[in-house]
Amino acid sequence: MGTDAMMEVFAMATGRNLSSAREMSAVRKVLREEKSDGHVHIITVVYLYAVGGLGLLCLAILFFHFLTPETWHFLKEDQIVKIQELLLSGGAGAFIERSAKKIK
């Protein structure tokens, strides 16, 4: 759908008269904001899935390391500690943030 068609649909839905330049400008502004909000939403969703996927991958690697025989171990002790800190601090941070939002 082109911009002109979207403007007409928006004008009809909101009851605006597009004969004035001021109304046309207001409709264009709303359409621009909707497009940018859509892009920000997509970027946010991709970021959240990537972070979640990396967290699950770290967890799977850690479980694999602990469940396999010692001859298969490939992580050093300091690497295990870093992964555990990363997983626990992320979970703790999310819990604190969620709790803080509920309080407000």
Secondary structure as UniProt FT lines:
FT   HELIX           3..14
FT   TURN            18..19
FT   HELIX           21..67
FT   HELIX           70..72
FT   HELIX           77..103
//
